[in-house]
Amino acid sequence: MAWPAWCITAAWACRRCRCRATPPSPMLIPASPRTATGSASAPSTPSDRARTRKNPMNKFFQLPGRRALMAALTASLVGLSGLMVTACGGGGVVPTTGVQARTLSPEFTSRKAVAYSPFRSGNRDTETITAAMIREDLALLKTGGFTLLRVFDSSDAVSKLLLQTIRDNKLDFKVMLGVYVASGNTTFSDAEVARGIALAKAYPDIVLAVSVGNETMVSWSFNKIDPAQMKTYISRVRDAITQPVTTDDNWAFWAAAPNSILDVVDFAAVHTYALADSVFTPGSWDWQQTGVAANQRAAAMMSAALGKTRADFTAVRSYLDDKGFKNMPIVIGETGWKAVASGGETFRAHPVNQKMFVDGLASWMAGSTAKPTSIVYFEAFDEPWKGGDDKWGLFDVNRKARYVIQSLYPSSQWAAGSYTAADALYYVPATGNGTVTASRYSVYAEATTAGEARPTETPLWVGWNSPATAYAGEITSSSASTDAGHSLEITPSPESWGWGMIAALQTSAEDLSQFATGGNLNFSIRTTYPGSIEVGFLTGTVTEGSAYDVYMTLAPGQYGYQNDGAWHTVSIPISAITPHGAMAFGMTDPSKSKLDMSKVTNPFVIADRYAVTGKSANANVRVPLQVDAVYWSK
């Protein structure tokens, strides 16, 4: 979910993990069940991200994520209060050690809680946070009644400044302070622990609880720390302060937590992300709901998402009870739903779906069934630097209130867009258009050719990731092109690993199986782009777990390609491209993610993943490429 202010390990790589190291290249990064607050790597399947496109493109990187939980609009908002309402405060004796557990403050459970980070730019590492920025944010949160803030570290740049601002301005806020310990860096971790202790002692009237570590022990953690070391950090903090202490981690960790951790915490801070799990562990719950009629599918999906959230909580509660920790409170330390797809959540992320999830959480907290002590919504504001792990915010980056909380604010403070329940997204299987039997299938061309076939829907030209790593615009083309008139100018806006651009079919798939043998992929190109590029296509979809990259490296001099600034016609046999195919990023089942020429969803892809083409990381090549007359032939 959130990164500590100091963490500079991957402005692009860890958007969904609390802190992930920057992966050297998309293709070298193994798919993980869920990369927490950061995102990582690269191309995978643009088709699906593009494929729902009311929202911005997802990132190919799946990356870690999270947070949503405001009861929406009126009823929701009221429910939101319920969301953060107390269930029990804890207390009692820790079974194994006999240590007296500290009771959570009533304020900790009665206030509406939200995860807070103040970053607004695309580069957190160069951004300076000011007290004025924090005051602006706190004024907005106060208006909405969100007065318990979870922060992720004890940095001077953010957390200390936040606490000073609250005290200096006598603001009615309480804080759940974070202590961000780093794997393999005891020097930093020791200093961070010292900072956390100092802040908890200096601001005892504001800091209600302290959480040491963020997703450090779950199996897929990037910032992995052994429980024995975590026990040392947690105990050191707890021994030095008077507030309740915990560690934030994924529900899967808490459902099997060792006594070494249970014996030194006062409550369990559990993360659960049904939305992220639908991307990283798609079999964990049925988000597609294909057995339900289309007009009921959105409601069914969101009901299932809430069911998954409750199941995660129940798994932890049952485990703690069985271990003798029946009195240990459980706080949902992070959960949420994105308002915009930015990391593979097509057919799922939307302002209305976000509201539905929050409403469901509010209903759960208002009911009498087993429930957590409170829920912390992730997160207050969007943070563009996170890329594929952005868009969880109750507010967008411009501090405009999203649909889920608009009933709390005047319309002048609302984010753009007007919605009804009918706008909720739901899964729509790609529809086949029948086998293309024509001898030519034109993806992009002004001139028409007798007998040719064209896509039944206009392909959407979009760059990989969000923000996009490349942009396409139609320009007037020189007569030297084989399809004079206009061409597409593709301008890379690369990340450290490179960039990619696709022609995506958003709701359909083409059966181009008759081009597999004897067919060619053709296009005209003019550029001075240095070195090799990648070209090809993609079959299958991310949502079905079947996305399959079919790209090959193209060097100057091959198949008619040159980078001398003149127009050239490239013609590559499909049979020369398919041997280079590979499972798309994030795909885990080779029985699904495989070449399927009957289901082409991106009939053209052009890219440059630096690790593939031989360039160095951060090559930052931004030379435009003009492309025209893109078609398949046989």
Secondary structure by P-SEA (a helix, b strand, c coil): cccccccccccccccccccccccccccccccccccccbbbbccccccccccccccccccccccccccccccccaaaaaaaaaaacccccccccccccccbbbbccccccccbbbbbbcccccccccccccaaaaaaaaaaaaaacccbbbbcccccccaaaaaaaaaaaccbbbbbbbbbbbcccaaaaaaaaaaaaaaaaaccccccccccccccccccccccccaaaaaaaaaaaaaccccbbbbbbcccccccccaaaaacccccbbbbbaaaaaaccccccccccccccccaaaaaaaaaaaaaaaaaaaaaaaaaaaaccccbbbbcccccccccccccccccccaaaaaaaaaaaaaaaacccccccbbbccccbbbccccccccccccccccccccccccccccccccccccccccbbbbbcccccccccccccccccccccccccccccccccccccccccbbbbbcccccccccccbbbbbbbbcccccccccccccccccccccccccbbbbbccccccccbbbbbcccccccccbbbbbbbbbcccccccccccbbbbbbbbccccccccccccccccccccccccccccccbbbbbcccccccccccccbbbbbbccccccc
